[in-house]
Amino acid sequence: MRSTLLVVCLTACPPTFVALAQESDWEVFDLTDAVTQGVMDMQNRPWIGTATGDLLVYDGFTWTRTTCFPGPVSALATSPDGYVWCAVARDGIGGGVARFHTTYRAALGVKEDMLRNRYVYSMVADARGTIWYADVGPKGIGRHDVQTWDGKQWHTAQPADSLSFGVLAPRRQGGMWGAFWAPSGYSLAHHDGQGWQPALQLSPHLSVSSLLDTEDRLWVGTTDGLLEIDRDHVAHRHVVPSGDSVTALALREARDVWVGTQDGLFLFEQGAWRRIDLIAAGLPGEHVTMLLPELNGALWVAARDEENQQSGLARYTPAPASTSSSEEPEAVDYDATLDAYPNPTSQGVQIGFTATHGSQYTLQIHDVTGRRLGQYQRRLAPGQPWNVTWQPDSNLSAGIYVLVLSDEQRVVARRSVSVLR
């Protein structure tokens, strides 16, 4: 059954604007290319797509350049089998989908052309590692198609004939979210493996730029701000302080979301807006074109000065969280007290933590798509050690997996583990 958009907290609950102190580390890179897309590979290296079709890969020391196809890189995705997928949207003949196989020793593998002459504008990997892409047919014309790659061949998972595809985003519980466009406006639907199921009809004046699925809600970036959609498909509208269109979304943790707009970068944290000054950070403008989170909480930001046609790329490391009440437990820096050995590993991993305060602790293991693979819980007293053995399933692919430790209030430690096969 199709649901109708219900917006609550529109004028009665105006957003709180909190200026974010510049107590964080910025690393700005001298980049002449206009950045369009970004993705982290299985080795936690950023792949940056540009308006010329080039791909830039950073290993922590140097940049390596290769080419997807001539034309703007419209989408990047990582699959658990070690491939980085790139897509280019280009009018006329050109564009398509290619992939690169990456390893721990070599950032760039041999390029494989998977599709040619396709106008691809959205591509992601779902929780099972299946690649989904949406295009407008050969040479940029024709019916809007959604295709999936099962490791051997492409399959069609197209929407209704009257709808055009806009944005794809993986569902945490499996399948895919899609934003469809029709003359009556955008609508949201999810694919459950059998077909597309209508979920929500948006207001006719809204245009969708980005989707971000968490465990209990869907975030939708629109031309009119940020929508938070709960499990009952009720949409809560959050007005961006700048009043500009949302251009990019990225998950920080839990319900905290990075929001890129045409006029700045914001962190929507527990109902309050915090703004990051991109100009003070050294970027040429504040029109955010890409947000790319790392496993350790860092964020890659691409921004542009539209007037002077200048682009910039920076890596932002947020300052450690702090608390204002002496009754609250002391904040713990990520990776400060969470141990994992051996790492990398081809067998089991011994995970150790010593509690800094008494609480109920939860340890979760995720893959790079955010899919939860395991969970452990235990109540600890101050100073009490906790040791857990995680045995990766034999069917898990080689790559990076994330350990997230939380107490009853927030995430207190985070660490990545490399699994070898």
C-alpha positions as CSV (number, residue, x, y, z in Angstrom):
1,M,0.0,0.0,0.0
2,R,1.3,3.4,-0.9
3,S,1.7,5.9,1.9
4,T,1.2,9.6,1.7
5,L,3.8,12.1,3.0
6,L,3.1,13.3,6.5
7,V,5.4,16.0,7.7
8,V,5.6,16.8,11.4
9,C,7.7,19.2,13.4
10,L,7.6,21.7,10.5
11,T,7.2,25.1,12.2
12,A,6.6,24.1,15.9
13,C,10.1,22.6,16.3
14,P,12.6,24.9,14.6
15,P,16.1,23.6,14.4
16,T,18.7,24.6,16.9
17,F,21.8,26.1,15.3
18,V,25.1,25.6,17.1
19,A,28.4,26.9,15.6
20,L,31.0,24.2,15.6
21,A,34.3,25.3,17.1
22,Q,37.3,24.7,14.8
23,E,39.1,22.3,17.2
24,S,39.5,19.6,14.5
25,D,42.2,18.6,12.1
26,W,41.9,19.5,8.4
27,E,44.2,18.2,5.6
28,V,43.6,20.0,2.4
29,F,44.8,18.6,-0.9
30,D,45.8,20.7,-3.9
31,L,43.3,19.5,-6.5
32,T,42.5,21.1,-9.8
33,D,39.8,18.5,-10.7
34,A,36.2,19.0,-10.0
35,V,35.2,16.2,-7.6
36,T,31.9,14.4,-8.4
37,Q,31.9,11.1,-6.4
38,G,33.8,9.1,-3.8
39,V,34.0,5.6,-2.3
40,M,36.2,3.7,0.1
41,D,37.6,0.4,-1.1
42,M,38.0,-2.7,0.9
43,Q,41.4,-1.6,2.1
44,N,39.9,1.7,3.4
45,R,41.4,3.8,0.7
46,P,39.5,6.7,-0.9
47,W,38.7,6.6,-4.6
48,I,37.7,10.1,-5.9
49,G,35.8,10.5,-9.1
50,T,36.1,13.7,-11.1
51,A,34.3,15.6,-13.8
52,T,36.8,14.5,-16.5
53,G,36.4,10.8,-15.9
54,D,39.6,10.4,-13.9
55,L,39.8,8.4,-10.7
56,L,42.2,9.5,-7.9
57,V,43.3,6.9,-5.3
58,Y,45.0,7.8,-2.0
59,D,47.1,5.3,0.0
60,G,47.9,7.6,2.8
61,F,51.0,9.0,1.2
62,T,50.6,9.5,-2.5
63,W,47.8,9.8,-5.1
64,T,47.5,7.5,-8.1
65,R,45.5,8.5,-11.2
66,T,43.6,6.3,-13.6
67,T,40.6,6.7,-15.9
68,C,37.1,5.3,-15.8
69,F,35.6,6.6,-19.1
70,P,35.7,10.1,-20.6
71,G,33.1,12.2,-19.0
72,P,31.9,13.0,-15.4
73,V,32.1,10.1,-13.0
74,S,28.5,9.8,-11.9
75,A,28.8,6.9,-9.4
76,L,31.3,4.8,-7.5
77,A,30.7,1.6,-5.5
78,T,32.7,-1.1,-3.7
79,S,31.8,-4.8,-3.7
80,P,33.0,-7.3,-1.0
81,D,34.9,-9.3,-3.6
82,G,37.5,-6.5,-3.8
83,Y,36.2,-4.6,-6.9
84,V,35.7,-0.8,-7.1
85,W,33.0,0.0,-9.7
86,C,32.9,3.3,-11.6
87,A,30.2,4.7,-13.8
88,V,30.2,7.7,-16.2
89,A,27.1,9.6,-17.4
90,R,27.8,11.2,-20.8
91,D,25.4,12.4,-23.5
92,G,25.7,10.7,-26.8
93,I,28.1,7.8,-27.4
94,G,30.4,7.2,-24.4
95,G,30.2,6.5,-20.7
96,G,29.3,3.2,-19.1
97,V,30.4,1.0,-16.2
98,A,33.9,-0.4,-15.4
99,R,35.5,-2.1,-12.5
100,F,39.0,-2.4,-10.9
101,H,40.1,-5.3,-8.8
102,T,42.0,-3.9,-5.7
103,T,44.4,-5.7,-3.4
104,Y,46.3,-4.8,-0.2
105,R,49.6,-4.4,-2.2
106,A,48.2,-2.5,-5.2
107,A,45.7,0.2,-5.1
108,L,44.8,-0.1,-8.8
109,G,44.1,-3.3,-10.7
110,V,43.3,-4.1,-14.3
111,K,40.3,-2.2,-15.6
112,E,37.4,-4.3,-16.9
113,D,34.8,-2.7,-19.1
114,M,31.4,-4.0,-17.9
115,L,29.0,-1.9,-20.0
116,R,29.6,0.7,-22.7
117,N,27.6,3.6,-24.0
118,R,25.3,3.8,-21.0
119,Y,24.2,7.0,-19.2
120,V,24.5,5.8,-15.7
121,Y,23.5,8.2,-12.9
122,S,23.3,6.0,-9.8
123,M,25.2,2.8,-8.7
124,V,25.6,1.1,-5.3
125,A,26.3,-2.3,-3.7
126,D,23.6,-3.8,-1.5
127,A,24.2,-5.7,1.8
128,R,24.9,-8.9,0.0
129,G,27.5,-7.3,-2.4
130,T,25.2,-7.2,-5.4
131,I,25.9,-4.2,-7.7
132,W,22.8,-2.2,-8.7
133,Y,22.9,0.6,-11.3
134,A,20.3,2.9,-12.9
135,D,20.6,4.4,-16.3
136,V,18.5,6.0,-19.0
137,G,19.2,3.5,-21.7
138,P,21.9,3.3,-24.5
139,K,23.3,6.7,-25.7
140,G,21.4,8.5,-22.9
141,I,18.0,7.9,-24.3
142,G,15.2,5.4,-23.9
143,R,13.5,3.7,-21.0
144,H,14.9,4.1,-17.5
145,D,16.4,0.7,-16.3
146,V,17.7,-0.6,-13.1
147,Q,20.2,-3.5,-13.5
148,T,21.9,-5.8,-11.0
149,W,25.1,-7.8,-11.3
150,D,25.1,-11.2,-9.6
151,G,28.8,-11.9,-10.3
152,K,28.2,-13.5,-13.7
153,Q,25.6,-11.5,-15.6
154,W,23.2,-8.5,-15.5
155,H,19.6,-8.7,-14.5
156,T,16.8,-6.1,-15.0
157,A,15.0,-4.8,-11.9
158,Q,13.2,-1.9,-13.6
159,P,10.5,0.2,-12.0
160,A,7.0,0.8,-13.3
161,D,6.9,2.1,-16.9
162,S,5.4,5.4,-15.8
163,L,8.3,6.2,-13.4
164,S,11.8,7.4,-14.0
165,F,14.7,6.5,-11.6
166,G,16.5,9.1,-9.6
167,V,18.6,7.8,-6.7
168,L,19.5,4.3,-5.3
169,A,20.6,3.5,-1.8
170,P,21.1,0.0,-0.1
171,R,18.7,-1.1,2.6
172,R,20.4,-2.3,5.8
173,Q,18.0,-5.3,6.0
174,G,18.7,-6.3,2.4
175,G,17.5,-5.1,-1.0
176,M,17.4,-1.5,-2.3
177,W,15.8,1.8,-1.8
178,G,14.9,3.9,-4.9
179,A,13.6,7.4,-5.5
180,F,11.4,7.5,-8.5
181,W,10.3,10.6,-10.4
182,A,6.9,11.1,-12.1
183,P,4.9,14.1,-13.1
184,S,3.1,14.0,-9.7
185,G,6.5,14.2,-7.9
186,Y,9.0,11.9,-6.4
187,S,8.1,8.7,-4.6
188,L,10.1,6.2,-2.6
189,A,10.1,2.4,-3.0
190,H,12.1,-0.5,-1.9
191,H,13.1,-3.7,-3.7
192,D,12.6,-6.9,-1.5
193,G,14.2,-9.3,-4.0
194,Q,10.9,-9.9,-5.8
195,G,9.9,-6.5,-7.0
196,W,9.6,-2.8,-6.1
197,Q,7.2,-2.1,-3.2
198,P,5.8,1.5,-2.9
199,A,6.7,3.2,0.4
200,L,6.0,6.9,0.4
201,Q,4.8,9.7,-1.9
202,L,6.7,12.9,-1.5
203,S,5.3,16.4,-1.9
204,P,5.2,17.4,-5.6
205,H,7.6,20.3,-5.2
206,L,10.4,18.2,-3.7
207,S,13.4,16.9,-5.7
208,V,15.5,14.1,-4.2
209,S,19.3,14.3,-4.4
210,S,20.5,11.6,-2.0
211,L,19.3,8.7,0.2
212,L,20.9,7.3,3.3
213,D,19.5,4.2,5.1
214,T,20.3,3.5,8.8
215,E,19.1,0.6,10.9
216,D,15.8,2.3,11.9
217,R,15.2,5.2,9.5
218,L,15.8,6.6,6.0
219,W,17.3,10.0,5.5
220,V,16.4,11.8,2.3
221,G,18.2,14.9,1.0
222,T,15.9,17.2,-1.0
223,T,15.7,20.7,-2.5
224,D,13.8,21.7,0.6
225,G,16.0,20.3,3.4
226,L,16.4,17.0,5.2
227,L,13.7,14.4,5.6
228,E,13.9,11.8,8.4
229,I,11.6,8.9,7.6
230,D,10.8,6.4,10.4
231,R,9.7,2.8,10.3
232,D,6.1,3.8,10.0
233,H,6.9,5.8,6.9
234,V,6.2,9.1,8.6
235,A,8.5,11.9,7.3
236,H,9.9,14.5,9.7
237,R,11.2,17.6,8.0
238,H,14.4,19.3,9.3
239,V,15.1,22.7,7.8
240,V,18.8,23.3,7.1
241,P,20.0,26.5,8.7
242,S,21.3,27.8,5.4
243,G,18.0,27.1,3.7
244,D,19.8,25.6,0.7
245,S,19.2,22.3,-1.1
246,V,20.9,19.2,0.2
247,T,23.6,17.9,-2.1
248,A,25.1,15.0,-0.2
249,L,24.6,12.8,2.9
250,A,26.9,10.7,5.0
251,L,26.4,8.8,8.2
252,R,28.5,9.7,11.2
253,E,27.1,7.3,13.8
254,A,23.7,6.3,15.2
255,R,21.4,9.2,14.2
256,D,24.1,11.7,13.5
257,V,24.2,12.7,9.8
258,W,26.6,14.8,7.8
259,V,24.7,17.1,5.5
260,G,26.3,18.8,2.5
261,T,24.4,21.7,0.9
262,Q,24.9,24.3,-1.8
263,D,26.1,26.7,0.9
264,G,28.0,24.6,3.5
265,L,28.6,21.5,5.5
266,F,26.5,20.7,8.6
267,L,26.4,17.9,11.2
268,F,22.8,17.1,12.3
269,E,23.5,15.7,15.8
270,Q,20.6,14.7,18.1
271,G,18.3,17.3,16.7
272,A,20.8,20.2,16.6
273,W,22.6,21.7,13.6
274,R,26.3,22.3,13.7
275,R,28.1,24.1,10.9
276,I,31.7,23.5,9.8
277,D,33.4,26.5,8.2
278,L,34.9,25.2,5.0
279,I,36.5,28.5,4.0
280,A,38.4,28.7,7.3
281,A,39.4,25.1,6.7
282,G,41.1,26.1,3.4
283,L,38.6,25.0,0.8
284,P,37.8,27.4,-2.0
285,G,34.1,27.4,-1.6
286,E,31.2,25.9,0.4
287,H,29.1,24.2,-2.3
288,V,29.6,20.6,-1.2
289,T,29.8,18.1,-4.1
290,M,30.9,15.0,-2.2
291,L,30.9,13.5,1.3
292,L,32.8,10.3,2.0
293,P,33.1,8.9,5.6
294,E,36.0,6.7,6.7
295,L,35.7,3.8,9.2
296,N,37.6,5.8,11.9
297,G,35.1,8.7,11.8
298,A,37.1,11.0,9.5
299,L,35.3,12.6,6.6
300,W,36.4,13.5,3.1
301,V,34.8,16.7,1.8
302,A,34.8,18.1,-1.7
303,A,33.5,21.7,-2.2
304,R,33.4,24.2,-5.0
305,D,33.4,27.9,-5.5
306,E,30.8,28.2,-8.3
307,E,31.6,31.9,-9.0
308,N,35.3,31.3,-9.6
309,Q,35.0,27.7,-10.8
310,Q,37.4,26.4,-8.3
311,S,37.3,23.0,-6.5
312,G,38.9,21.6,-3.4
313,L,39.2,18.4,-1.5
314,A,39.9,18.0,2.2
315,R,40.0,15.3,4.9
316,Y,38.3,16.3,8.2
317,T,39.0,14.6,11.5
318,P,36.5,15.7,14.1
319,A,37.7,16.6,17.6
320,P,37.1,14.0,20.3
321,A,33.7,14.3,21.9
322,S,33.4,15.9,25.3
323,T,30.8,16.2,28.0
324,S,29.8,19.2,30.1
325,S,28.3,17.3,33.1
326,S,30.6,15.8,35.7
327,E,28.0,13.1,36.3
328,E,28.4,11.8,32.7
329,P,31.2,9.2,32.0
330,E,34.3,10.5,30.4
331,A,34.4,10.3,26.6
332,V,36.7,7.8,25.1
333,D,38.6,8.5,21.9
334,Y,37.9,6.0,19.0
335,D,40.4,3.2,18.8
336,A,42.0,4.3,22.1
337,T,41.1,1.2,24.2
338,L,39.7,-1.4,21.8
339,D,42.4,-4.0,20.9
340,A,42.2,-6.6,18.2
341,Y,44.8,-9.3,17.6
342,P,46.0,-10.6,15.2
343,N,45.2,-7.9,12.7
344,P,45.2,-8.6,9.7
345,T,43.9,-12.1,10.3
346,S,42.8,-15.2,8.4
347,Q,41.4,-16.9,11.5
348,G,39.8,-15.7,14.6
349,V,40.3,-12.2,16.2
350,Q,40.8,-11.7,19.9
351,I,39.1,-8.4,20.9
352,G,39.9,-6.8,24.2
353,F,38.6,-3.8,26.1
354,T,39.0,-2.4,29.6
355,A,36.0,-0.4,30.9
356,T,36.7,3.2,31.9
357,H,33.3,3.4,33.7
358,G,30.5,1.1,34.8
359,S,27.9,0.5,32.0
360,Q,26.2,-2.1,29.8
361,Y,28.5,-2.4,26.7
362,T,27.6,-3.6,23.2
363,L,30.2,-4.8,20.7
364,Q,29.0,-5.0,17.1
365,I,30.8,-6.2,13.9
366,H,29.9,-4.6,10.6
367,D,31.0,-4.9,7.0
368,V,31.8,-1.8,4.9
369,T,28.1,-1.6,3.7
370,G,27.0,-1.2,7.4
371,R,25.5,-4.7,7.5
372,R,25.7,-6.1,11.1
373,L,27.5,-9.5,11.2
374,G,27.6,-10.1,15.0
375,Q,26.8,-8.6,18.4
376,Y,28.0,-9.2,21.9
377,Q,26.8,-7.6,25.2
378,R,28.1,-7.5,28.8
379,R,27.8,-5.3,31.8
380,L,31.2,-4.1,33.1
381,A,32.4,-2.4,36.3
382,P,35.0,0.3,36.1
383,G,38.4,-1.2,35.3
384,Q,36.9,-4.6,34.4
385,P,38.4,-6.2,31.3
386,W,36.3,-7.8,28.5
387,N,37.7,-10.3,25.9
388,V,35.7,-11.5,22.9
389,T,36.7,-13.9,20.2
390,W,35.2,-13.2,16.8
391,Q,35.5,-16.0,14.2
392,P,34.8,-14.6,10.7
393,D,32.4,-16.9,8.7
394,S,34.2,-18.9,6.0
395,N,31.9,-17.3,3.4
396,L,33.0,-13.7,4.3
397,S,35.2,-12.1,1.6
398,A,38.6,-10.6,2.3
399,G,38.5,-7.0,3.2
400,I,37.9,-4.5,6.0
401,Y,35.4,-5.1,8.8
402,V,34.5,-2.6,11.6
403,L,34.3,-3.2,15.3
404,V,32.0,-0.7,17.1
405,L,31.8,-0.6,20.9
406,S,29.0,1.4,22.6
407,D,28.0,2.0,26.2
408,E,24.4,2.9,27.2
409,Q,24.8,6.5,25.9
410,R,27.1,6.5,22.8
411,V,29.9,4.9,20.8
412,V,33.0,4.8,22.9
413,A,35.5,3.0,20.6
414,R,35.9,1.9,17.0
415,R,38.4,-0.2,15.2
416,S,38.9,-1.8,11.8
417,V,40.0,-5.4,11.2
418,S,41.5,-6.7,8.0
419,V,40.4,-10.3,7.1
420,L,42.7,-12.2,4.7
421,R,41.6,-15.1,2.5
